[in-house]
Amino acid sequence: MGGKRTGLDLRGIKCPLNWAKAKVYLETLARGDLVELLVDDPKGKQDIPRAAEAEGYVVVKIEEAQSVCKIVVEK
């Protein structure tokens, strides 16, 4: 790690569109960059980490607070 850290607010966007938006965003980042994805769709909370790892990204951390989940992904 050691790249830049950015965020992407996906609250209000349902699965699978939230992962599609996250994937497009991740493709713009450099290797080692981190992105904090904010998700409030229950299906997305489960599916995004799985999809990210299947695409070769590293899920660094998952935190849940109230109805929002923060998923930190490294490219």
KETOR-272142 format. One line per 8 residues: number of its first residue (from 1); their letters; for each residue z negated, x, y negated of N, C-alpha, C, O. Coordinates in Angstrom, 1 decimal. Layout:
BEGIN
NUM = a = Z:X:Y:Z:X:Y:Z:X:Y:Z:X:Y | ...
***
This chain:
BEGIN
1 = mggkrtgl = 0.0:0.8:1.2:0.0:0.0:0.0:0.0:0.9:-1.2:-0.1:2.1:-1.1 | 0.1:0.3:-2.4:0.2:1.0:-3.6:1.3:0.6:-4.5:1.5:1.1:-5.6 | 2.0:-0.4:-4.1:3.1:-0.9:-4.9:2.5:-1.9:-5.9:1.3:-2.0:-6.0 | 3.4:-2.5:-6.7:2.9:-3.5:-7.7:2.4:-4.8:-7.0:2.8:-5.1:-5.9 | 1.6:-5.5:-7.7:1.0:-6.8:-7.2:1.5:-7.9:-8.2:1.2:-7.8:-9.4 | 2.1:-8.9:-7.6:2.5:-10.1:-8.4:2.0:-11.3:-7.7:1.4:-11.3:-6.6 | 2.3:-12.5:-8.3:1.9:-13.8:-7.7:3.0:-14.8:-7.8:3.9:-14.7:-8.6 | 2.9:-15.7:-6.9:3.9:-16.8:-6.9:3.1:-18.1:-6.5:2.5:-18.2:-5.5
9 = dlrgikcp = 3.2:-19.0:-7.5:2.5:-20.3:-7.3:3.3:-21.3:-6.6:4.3:-21.8:-7.2 | 3.0:-21.6:-5.4:3.8:-22.6:-4.6:3.0:-23.9:-4.4:3.4:-24.7:-3.5 | 2.0:-24.1:-5.2:1.3:-25.4:-5.1:2.2:-26.6:-5.5:3.0:-26.5:-6.4 | 2.1:-27.6:-4.7:2.9:-28.8:-4.9:4.2:-28.8:-4.2:5.0:-29.7:-4.3 | 4.5:-27.7:-3.5:5.8:-27.5:-2.8:5.5:-27.6:-1.3:4.7:-26.9:-0.8 | 6.2:-28.5:-0.7:6.0:-28.7:0.8:6.7:-27.7:1.6:7.8:-27.2:1.2 | 6.2:-27.5:2.8:6.8:-26.7:3.8:8.1:-27.4:4.4:8.0:-28.7:4.5 | 9.2:-26.8:4.6:9.5:-25.4:4.6:10.0:-24.8:3.3:10.3:-23.6:3.2
17 = lnwakakv = 10.1:-25.6:2.3:10.6:-25.2:1.0:9.8:-24.1:0.4:10.3:-23.2:-0.3 | 8.4:-24.2:0.6:7.6:-23.2:0.0:7.8:-21.8:0.6:7.8:-20.8:-0.1 | 8.1:-21.7:1.9:8.4:-20.5:2.5:9.8:-20.0:2.1:10.0:-18.8:1.9 | 10.7:-20.9:1.9:12.1:-20.5:1.4:12.0:-19.8:0.1:12.6:-18.8:-0.2 | 11.2:-20.4:-0.8:11.0:-19.8:-2.2:10.3:-18.5:-2.1:10.6:-17.5:-2.8 | 9.3:-18.4:-1.2:8.5:-17.1:-1.1:9.5:-16.0:-0.5:9.4:-14.9:-1.0 | 10.3:-16.4:0.4:11.2:-15.4:1.0:12.2:-14.9:0.0:12.4:-13.7:0.0 | 12.8:-15.7:-0.8:13.7:-15.3:-1.8:13.0:-14.4:-2.8:13.5:-13.3:-3.2
25 = yletlarg = 11.8:-14.7:-3.2:11.0:-13.9:-4.1:10.7:-12.5:-3.4:10.8:-11.5:-4.1 | 10.2:-12.5:-2.2:9.9:-11.3:-1.5:11.1:-10.3:-1.4:11.0:-9.1:-1.5 | 12.3:-10.9:-1.3:13.5:-10.1:-1.2:13.8:-9.3:-2.5:14.5:-8.3:-2.5 | 13.2:-9.7:-3.6:13.4:-9.0:-4.9:12.4:-7.9:-5.1:12.6:-7.1:-6.0 | 11.4:-7.8:-4.2:10.4:-6.8:-4.4:10.7:-5.5:-3.7:11.6:-5.4:-2.8 | 10.1:-4.4:-4.1:10.3:-3.1:-3.4:9.3:-3.0:-2.3:8.3:-3.7:-2.2 | 9.6:-2.1:-1.3:8.8:-1.9:-0.2:7.4:-1.4:-0.7:7.3:-0.6:-1.5 | 6.3:-2.0:-0.1:5.0:-1.7:-0.5:4.4:-2.6:-1.6:3.2:-2.6:-1.8
33 = dlvellvd = 5.3:-3.4:-2.2:4.8:-4.3:-3.2:4.0:-5.5:-2.5:4.3:-5.8:-1.4 | 3.0:-6.0:-3.2:2.2:-7.1:-2.7:2.5:-8.4:-3.6:2.7:-8.3:-4.8 | 2.5:-9.5:-2.9:2.6:-10.8:-3.6:1.5:-11.7:-3.1:1.3:-11.9:-1.9 | 0.8:-12.4:-4.1:-0.2:-13.4:-3.8:0.5:-14.8:-3.8:0.9:-15.2:-4.9 | 0.6:-15.4:-2.7:1.2:-16.8:-2.6:0.1:-17.8:-2.7:-0.9:-17.7:-1.9 | 0.2:-18.7:-3.7:-0.8:-19.8:-3.7:-0.2:-21.1:-3.1:0.9:-21.5:-3.6 | -0.8:-21.6:-2.1:-0.2:-22.7:-1.3:-1.3:-23.8:-1.1:-2.5:-23.5:-0.9 | -0.9:-25.0:-1.3:-1.8:-26.2:-1.1:-1.3:-27.1:0.0:-2.0:-28.1:0.3
41 = dpkgkqdi = -0.2:-26.8:0.6:0.4:-27.7:1.7:-0.3:-27.2:3.0:-0.1:-26.1:3.4 | -1.0:-28.1:3.7:-1.7:-27.7:4.9:-0.7:-27.1:5.9:-1.1:-26.1:6.6 | 0.5:-27.6:6.1:1.4:-27.0:7.0:1.8:-25.6:6.6:2.0:-24.7:7.4 | 2.0:-25.4:5.3:2.4:-24.1:4.8:1.3:-23.0:5.0:1.6:-21.9:5.2 | 0.0:-23.5:4.9:-1.1:-22.6:5.1:-1.0:-21.9:6.5:-1.4:-20.8:6.7 | -0.5:-22.7:7.5:-0.4:-22.2:8.8:1.0:-21.4:9.0:1.0:-20.4:9.7 | 2.0:-22.1:8.5:3.4:-21.6:8.8:3.8:-20.3:8.0:4.5:-19.5:8.6 | 3.4:-20.2:6.8:3.8:-19.1:6.0:3.4:-17.7:6.5:4.2:-16.8:6.7
49 = praaeaeg = 2.1:-17.6:6.9:1.7:-16.3:7.5:2.5:-15.9:8.8:3.0:-14.8:9.0 | 2.7:-16.9:9.6:3.5:-16.7:10.8:5.0:-16.4:10.5:5.5:-15.4:11.1 | 5.6:-17.1:9.6:7.0:-16.8:9.2:7.1:-15.4:8.6:8.1:-14.7:8.8 | 6.1:-15.1:7.7:6.2:-13.8:7.1:6.2:-12.6:8.1:6.9:-11.7:8.0 | 5.2:-12.7:9.1:5.2:-11.7:10.1:6.4:-11.7:11.0:6.8:-10.6:11.4 | 7.0:-12.8:11.2:8.2:-12.9:12.0:9.4:-12.2:11.3:10.3:-11.7:12.0 | 9.3:-12.2:10.0:10.4:-11.6:9.2:10.1:-10.1:8.9:10.9:-9.4:8.3 | 9.0:-9.6:9.4:8.7:-8.2:9.3:7.8:-7.8:8.1:7.5:-6.6:7.8
57 = yvvvkiee = 7.2:-8.8:7.4:6.3:-8.6:6.3:4.9:-8.5:6.9:4.6:-8.9:8.0 | 4.0:-7.9:6.1:2.6:-7.7:6.6:1.7:-8.7:5.8:1.7:-8.7:4.6 | 1.0:-9.6:6.5:0.0:-10.4:5.9:-1.3:-9.7:5.7:-1.9:-9.3:6.7 | -1.6:-9.3:4.5:-2.7:-8.5:4.2:-4.1:-9.3:4.2:-5.1:-8.8:4.7 | -4.0:-10.5:3.6:-5.2:-11.3:3.5:-4.9:-12.7:3.3:-3.9:-13.1:2.8 | -5.8:-13.6:3.9:-5.7:-15.0:3.7:-7.1:-15.5:3.2:-8.1:-15.3:3.9 | -7.1:-16.2:2.1:-8.3:-16.7:1.5:-8.1:-18.2:1.2:-7.1:-18.6:0.7 | -9.1:-19.0:1.6:-9.1:-20.4:1.3:-10.2:-20.8:0.4:-11.4:-20.4:0.6
65 = aqsvckiv = -9.9:-21.5:-0.7:-10.9:-22.0:-1.6:-10.5:-23.4:-2.0:-9.5:-23.7:-2.6 | -11.4:-24.3:-1.6:-11.1:-25.8:-1.8:-9.8:-26.1:-1.1:-9.7:-25.9:0.1 | -8.8:-26.6:-1.9:-7.6:-27.1:-1.2:-6.5:-26.1:-1.4:-5.3:-26.4:-1.0 | -6.8:-24.9:-1.9:-5.7:-23.9:-2.2:-5.9:-22.7:-1.3:-7.1:-22.2:-1.1 | -4.9:-22.2:-0.7:-4.9:-21.0:0.1:-4.1:-19.9:-0.6:-3.0:-20.1:-1.0 | -4.8:-18.7:-0.6:-4.1:-17.5:-1.2:-3.7:-16.6:0.0:-4.6:-16.2:0.7 | -2.4:-16.4:0.1:-1.9:-15.5:1.2:-1.3:-14.3:0.5:-0.3:-14.4:-0.3 | -1.8:-13.1:0.8:-1.3:-11.9:0.2:-0.4:-11.2:1.3:-0.8:-11.0:2.4
73 = vek = 0.8:-11.0:0.8:1.9:-10.5:1.7:2.4:-9.2:1.1:2.7:-9.1:-0.1 | 2.5:-8.2:2.0:3.1:-6.9:1.6:4.5:-6.8:2.1:4.8:-7.1:3.3 | 5.5:-6.4:1.3:6.8:-6.2:1.7:7.0:-5.0:2.5:8.1:-4.6:3.0
***
